[in-house]
Amino acid sequence: SYYITSGVGTFNSSLVQPYLTAVNNSVPYILHSWLNNIVVNTEISVQAPAVSCLDKSNCYSYLLPGTLGGSAPWPPGGSPQDPVVAIWNAPAVQYEFRNGIDSTDFFSQSDCETIGNEKYILAVEVCIAESNAYPGSLIVSLYVCSNGTNLSNQCLNEGPTLNISSTLSIYKRQASTINARSNWTILSVPEIGPPSQVTDTNISALRSAINWLLDYEAAGIPPGSAFMTVFWNDRLQLSQSDWSKDLILAFQSMFVVPMWFFSDINYGNVQIQSSPTNIYSGVPPEFTTTASLATPRSKIVINASMFYAYLGLELGVLLISWTVITIVLLRGRVGPVVSAYPLIDFAAKTSASNVPQGANGIDSQLKNLTSADNKKIRSQLSNTNMYLRVNDIDSNGSVISNKKSVVLVTASRSSSLDVLAQGMVCK
């Protein structure tokens, strides 16, 4: 284990203006790359269960914990047998987006800011305000100006204004993460502390930070390369929820990036001094924690209710099986040997009732064949013709034939005996 500075802090509004001054309003390329998908970038974020949203299908919840990419010092070299790094109990922030805004929530004109230029058709309007329906949360929205802006920087549209809206709740937490040394991705979050809602977000500073990220003219970015083209080019998809998933991720990332970047332990803090071999200086002490090189192990988690159901079904099957086996053993009956001669099997190996013995009954030769196999049957009945017959026996009870025959006998309803004869002949 070793000491490390790691974690994610909440939005610090005091960091925005010093950083914008330091970079002269230019936007680093890395921030533009994160604007599209930081919420699904596994080097920075993982999905997490929602805290306050009851309709899970209507919520997106992301946890931004301590990661290798935002930590110092770097992991020690060597130790290839330890491919992961565990960062223990570092500050984390959870962002929870609830689709849409409540009917009691609304924006005033002062809550919105149009970003664009009358010389170009590319423009959007971003609105941020406090939620009335969910105290402590924010309502956020982006409107696409399909016809750009006028000289007064007002949004121009034809037809309905296409937009994305959400209710955003922010929570502070403590979390431990397991990270891959090979690509710095988050593999798992084994420990996570209770949430504490952040209710003091500086909306004015957040609006300024988003304006800085989206204002392509101030940053000297060609309009066609501006981030807002993601929404403007695909604006018709905003009216179809099934086709707007990528735009929803970009919308959520647009709000998460400035709050994540302008925190005490990120590069939006111009006072931070990083080093690959030392912990950060100029950051609050709660971001100092420990990390460990580790080897991953497989863990089997058993669902108790499913395990008990399996045991019950397995015991039921075993009980039935052993009951059948016990009954068979107690009765002591074994099925007859089945041979290749079905007529003989039927005559010699079946149980018959009301069948007289002697000439009218089962032939004495057949009595020796009750458990005979093919070899014994051929030995006992060699040179014997077998007839399946349907004519009656004569008055003396003798089979009408001058050859030895196998006579199959059944008991009729009148308790008289029928001799089955005349049919196919088998040798």
C-alpha positions in Angstrom: 0.0 0.0 0.0 1.0 3.6 -0.5 -0.4 7.1 0.1 -2.2 8.7 -2.8 -4.3 11.8 -3.6 -7.4 10.7 -5.4 -11.2 11.3 -5.6 -13.7 13.6 -7.1 -14.9 16.8 -5.5 -18.1 18.8 -5.9 -18.3 21.9 -8.2 -16.2 24.8 -6.8 -17.5 28.0 -8.4 -14.5 30.0 -7.2 -12.2 28.1 -9.6 -14.0 29.0 -12.8 -12.9 32.5 -13.5 -9.2 32.1 -12.5 -9.0 29.2 -14.9 -10.7 31.0 -17.8 -8.3 33.9 -17.3 -5.3 31.5 -17.3 -6.3 29.9 -20.6 -7.6 33.2 -22.2 -11.0 31.6 -22.8 -9.6 28.8 -25.0 -11.1 25.4 -24.5 -8.6 22.4 -24.1 -9.2 19.7 -26.7 -9.5 17.0 -24.0 -12.6 18.8 -22.6 -14.2 18.7 -26.0 -13.6 15.0 -26.2 -15.2 14.4 -22.8 -18.3 16.6 -23.6 -19.8 13.8 -25.7 -19.5 10.9 -23.3 -17.8 11.4 -20.0 -20.7 9.8 -18.2 -20.0 6.5 -20.0 -16.2 6.8 -20.0 -15.1 3.9 -17.7 -11.8 5.6 -16.9 -13.9 8.3 -15.1 -17.4 7.1 -14.5 -19.5 4.1 -13.7 -23.3 3.6 -13.6 -24.7 3.5 -10.1 -28.2 2.7 -8.5 -30.3 5.8 -8.3 -30.7 7.4 -4.9 -34.0 9.3 -5.1 -35.6 8.4 -8.4 -38.2 5.8 -7.8 -38.9 5.1 -11.5 -35.6 3.4 -12.4 -36.5 3.2 -16.1 -36.7 7.0 -16.2 -33.4 7.7 -14.5 -29.7 7.9 -15.4 -27.3 7.7 -12.4 -23.5 8.0 -12.6 -20.8 7.7 -10.0 -17.5 9.5 -10.5 -15.1 8.1 -7.9 -11.4 8.1 -7.4 -9.5 6.7 -10.5 -5.9 6.2 -11.6 -6.2 8.9 -14.2 -7.0 11.5 -11.5 -4.5 10.3 -8.9 -1.0 11.0 -7.8 1.5 9.5 -7.5 1.3 7.0 -10.3 1.3 3.3 -9.3 4.8 1.8 -8.5 6.5 0.2 -11.5 7.1 -3.5 -11.7 4.9 -6.1 -9.9 3.4 -7.6 -13.1 1.7 -10.2 -10.9 -0.5 -7.4 -9.5 -2.5 -6.1 -12.5 -5.0 -3.9 -10.5 -4.9 -1.0 -8.1 -7.4 -0.6 -5.3 -8.1 3.0 -4.2 -9.6 3.0 -0.7 -12.3 5.3 0.6 -11.9 8.4 -1.6 -14.4 11.2 -2.1 -16.8 10.6 -5.0 -19.8 12.4 -6.5 -23.0 10.9 -7.9 -25.0 12.7 -10.6 -28.6 11.6 -11.0 -30.6 12.7 -14.1 -34.4 12.3 -14.0 -35.9 12.6 -17.5 -38.0 15.7 -18.0 -39.0 18.3 -15.5 -42.1 18.4 -13.2 -45.1 20.4 -14.1 -44.5 22.7 -11.2 -41.0 23.6 -12.4 -40.4 26.3 -15.0 -37.6 28.6 -16.4 -37.7 32.3 -16.4 -35.9 34.3 -19.0 -33.0 35.1 -16.6 -32.4 31.3 -16.2 -31.5 30.9 -19.8 -28.6 32.0 -22.0 -28.4 31.7 -25.8 -25.1 30.6 -27.2 -24.4 31.4 -30.8 -23.8 34.2 -33.3 -26.2 36.0 -35.7 -23.7 35.4 -38.5 -24.2 31.6 -38.3 -27.3 29.4 -38.1 -25.7 27.3 -35.3 -27.0 28.2 -31.9 -28.5 26.7 -28.7 -30.1 28.0 -25.5 -29.1 26.5 -22.2 -31.3 26.9 -19.1 -30.5 26.1 -15.5 -32.7 26.8 -12.4 -33.5 25.3 -9.0 -36.3 22.7 -8.9 -39.5 23.4 -7.0 -40.7 19.8 -7.1 -37.4 18.4 -5.9 -35.8 20.8 -3.4 -32.0 20.9 -3.6 -32.0 19.6 -7.2 -31.6 21.5 -10.5 -33.7 21.6 -13.6 -31.6 21.8 -16.8 -32.5 22.1 -20.4 -31.1 22.7 -23.8 -33.1 24.2 -26.7 -32.0 24.0 -30.3 -32.2 27.3 -32.2 -33.0 25.8 -35.6 -32.7 29.2 -37.4 -29.9 30.6 -35.3 -30.2 33.9 -33.4 -31.1 37.4 -34.2 -29.1 40.6 -33.5 -30.5 40.6 -30.0 -29.1 37.1 -29.5 -32.6 35.6 -29.2 -33.3 32.0 -30.4 -35.0 31.7 -33.7 -37.1 28.7 -34.6 -39.6 27.3 -37.1 -42.3 25.1 -35.6 -41.9 23.6 -32.1 -38.7 24.2 -30.2 -36.8 20.9 -29.9 -35.2 20.4 -26.5 -33.9 18.0 -23.9 -34.8 18.6 -20.2 -33.8 16.8 -17.0 -33.9 17.2 -13.3 -30.4 16.9 -11.9 -29.6 15.8 -8.3 -26.0 15.7 -7.0 -24.7 13.6 -4.1 -21.4 13.4 -2.2 -20.2 9.9 -1.3 -17.1 8.0 -0.3 -16.2 5.1 -2.5 -13.4 2.5 -3.0 -12.5 1.4 -6.6 -10.6 -1.4 -8.2 -8.8 -0.1 -11.3 -6.9 -1.8 -14.1 -3.3 -0.8 -14.4 -3.2 -1.6 -18.1 -5.8 0.9 -19.3 -6.9 2.8 -16.1 -10.5 1.7 -16.3 -12.7 1.2 -13.3 -13.3 -2.5 -12.8 -15.6 -2.4 -9.8 -16.7 -0.4 -6.8 -16.5 -2.7 -3.9 -17.4 -0.2 -1.2 -19.7 2.9 -1.3 -20.8 5.2 1.5 -24.1 6.8 2.2 -25.2 9.7 -0.1 -25.3 13.3 1.1 -27.1 15.7 -1.3 -25.4 18.8 -2.6 -27.8 21.7 -2.4 -25.5 24.7 -2.8 -24.5 24.5 -6.5 -23.6 28.0 -7.8 -25.9 28.2 -10.8 -24.4 31.4 -12.1 -20.9 30.0 -12.2 -22.1 26.8 -13.7 -23.9 28.7 -16.5 -20.7 30.6 -17.2 -18.6 27.4 -17.4 -21.1 25.8 -19.8 -21.1 29.0 -21.9 -17.3 28.9 -22.1 -17.4 25.3 -23.2 -20.0 25.9 -25.9 -19.1 29.3 -27.2 -17.2 28.3 -30.3 -16.6 31.9 -31.5 -15.0 33.0 -28.3 -12.8 29.9 -28.3 -11.8 30.4 -32.0 -13.4 27.1 -33.1 -15.0 26.9 -36.5 -18.8 26.5 -36.2 -18.8 23.1 -37.9 -16.4 21.8 -35.3 -18.3 23.2 -32.3 -19.8 20.7 -29.7 -23.3 22.1 -30.2 -23.4 20.7 -33.7 -24.2 17.3 -32.1 -27.6 18.7 -31.1 -28.2 21.0 -34.1 -27.5 18.4 -36.8 -29.6 15.8 -35.1 -32.3 18.1 -33.7 -35.1 16.1 -35.3 -34.1 13.1 -33.2 -35.0 15.0 -30.0 -38.7 14.4 -30.7 -38.1 10.6 -30.8 -37.0 9.1 -27.5 -35.9 5.9 -29.1 -33.5 7.8 -31.5 -32.1 10.3 -29.0 -30.0 8.2 -26.7 -26.6 9.5 -28.0 -28.0 13.1 -27.6 -29.1 12.4 -24.1 -25.6 11.1 -23.1 -24.1 14.3 -24.7 -26.6 16.5 -22.9 -25.8 14.8 -19.5 -22.0 15.0 -20.2 -22.3 18.7 -21.0 -23.4 19.4 -17.4 -21.1 16.9 -15.7 -17.9 18.0 -17.4 -17.7 21.5 -15.9 -18.8 20.4 -12.4 -16.2 17.6 -12.5 -13.4 19.7 -14.0 -13.8 22.7 -11.7 -13.3 20.7 -8.4 -10.5 21.0 -5.9 -8.7 17.9 -7.2 -8.9 18.5 -10.9 -7.0 20.6 -13.4 -9.6 23.3 -13.3 -7.9 24.2 -10.0 -4.9 26.3 -11.1 -3.3 25.9 -7.7 -2.9 22.2 -8.0 0.6 20.9 -8.6 0.8 17.4 -9.9 3.8 15.0 -10.0 4.0 11.4 -11.1 6.0 10.6 -8.0 4.4 12.7 -5.3 0.9 13.4 -4.0 -0.9 16.5 -5.1 -0.1 19.7 -3.2 -2.7 22.4 -2.8 -5.7 20.1 -2.3 -7.9 19.5 0.8 -6.7 16.7 3.1 -9.8 14.6 2.6 -8.4 13.6 -0.8 -5.4 11.9 0.7 -6.0 8.2 1.1 -4.3 4.9 0.5 -4.0 2.6 -2.6 -2.8 -1.0 -3.0 -1.5 -3.1 -5.7 -3.6 -6.2 -5.9 -4.3 -9.4 -7.7 -8.0 -10.0 -8.7 -9.8 -13.1 -7.4 -13.1 -14.6 -8.5 -16.0 -14.4 -6.1 -19.1 -16.5 -6.2 -22.2 -14.9 -4.7 -25.0 -17.3 -4.0 -28.6 -16.1 -3.9 -30.0 -17.6 -0.7 -33.6 -17.9 -1.9 -32.6 -19.5 -5.2 -30.2 -21.9 -3.4 -33.0 -23.0 -1.0 -35.4 -23.5 -3.9 -32.7 -25.7 -5.6 -32.2 -27.7 -2.5 -35.9 -28.3 -2.1 -36.3 -29.4 -5.7 -33.2 -31.6 -5.6 -34.4 -33.3 -2.4 -37.8 -33.9 -3.9 -36.3 -35.6 -7.0 -34.0 -37.7 -4.8 -36.9 -38.7 -2.5 -39.1 -39.8 -5.4 -36.2 -41.8 -7.0 -35.3 -43.6 -3.8 -39.0 -44.3 -3.1 -39.3 -46.1 -6.5 -36.1 -48.0 -6.0 -37.2 -49.1 -2.5 -40.6 -50.3 -3.8 -39.0 -52.3 -6.5 -36.6 -54.0 -4.1 -39.3 -54.8 -1.6 -41.6 -56.3 -4.2 -38.7 -58.4 -5.5 -40.1 -58.6 -9.0 -37.8 -58.5 -11.9 -39.0 -58.0 -15.5 -38.6 -60.9 -17.9 -35.8 -61.2 -20.3 -36.9 -59.9 -23.7 -35.7 -62.0 -26.6 -35.9 -61.8 -30.4 -38.9 -64.1 -30.4 -41.9 -62.1 -29.4 -44.4 -65.0 -29.7 -42.4 -67.1 -27.3 -41.9 -64.1 -24.9 -45.7 -63.6 -24.9 -46.5 -67.3 -24.4 -43.8 -68.2 -21.8 -43.0 -65.0 -20.0 -46.4 -63.4 -19.3 -48.6 -64.0 -16.3 -52.0 -65.6 -17.3 -55.1 -66.3 -15.1 -57.8 -69.0 -15.6 -55.5 -70.9 -18.0 -55.6 -74.7 -17.5 -52.5 -76.7 -17.5 -51.7 -79.7 -19.5 -52.8 -80.0 -23.1 -55.1 -77.1 -22.9 -52.6 -74.9 -21.1 -49.1 -73.7 -21.6 -46.9 -76.3 -23.2 -44.4 -77.9 -20.8 -41.5 -76.9 -23.1 -42.4 -73.3 -22.6 -42.3 -73.5 -18.8 -38.5 -73.8 -19.0 -38.3 -70.6 -21.0 -39.7 -68.1 -18.6 -36.3 -66.4 -18.3 -34.6 -67.7 -21.4 -32.5 -65.6 -23.7 -32.1 -66.0 -27.5 -29.6 -68.8 -27.2 -31.6 -70.9 -24.8 -34.8 -70.5 -26.8 -33.1 -71.7 -30.0 -31.7 -74.7 -28.1 -35.1 -75.7 -26.6 -37.3 -75.1 -29.6 -35.0 -76.1 -32.5 -37.0 -77.6 -35.4 -40.2 -76.3 -33.9 -42.8 -74.4 -36.0 -44.6 -71.6 -34.2 -48.1 -70.7 -35.3 -50.3 -67.8 -34.4 -53.7 -69.3 -34.9 -57.3 -68.2 -34.4 -59.3 -71.5 -34.9 -60.7 -73.3 -32.0 -59.2 -76.4 -30.3 -60.9 -79.7 -30.9 -63.3 -81.3 -28.6 -60.5 -83.1 -26.7 -58.7 -79.8 -26.1 -55.9 -80.7 -28.6 -54.4 -78.3 -31.0 -55.4 -79.2 -34.6 -51.9 -79.7 -36.0 -49.5 -82.6 -36.4 -46.6 -80.5 -35.4 -45.5 -79.0 -32.1 -47.1 -75.6 -31.8 -47.0 -72.7 -29.5 -50.6 -72.0 -28.5 -51.4 -68.6 -27.1 -54.3 -68.7 -24.7 -56.5 -65.9 -23.4 -59.6 -66.0 -21.2 -62.8 -64.8 -22.9 -65.6 -63.0 -21.1 -67.6 -66.3 -20.9 -64.6 -67.9 -19.1 -64.1 -70.3 -22.0 -60.7 -70.6 -23.6 -59.8 -69.4 -27.1 -56.8 -70.7 -28.9 -55.2 -68.1 -31.1 -54.1 -69.6 -34.4 -53.7 -69.2 -38.1 -51.5 -66.3 -38.9 -47.8 -66.0 -39.6 -45.4 -68.8 -39.1 -42.0 -68.2 -37.4 -39.0 -70.6 -37.3 
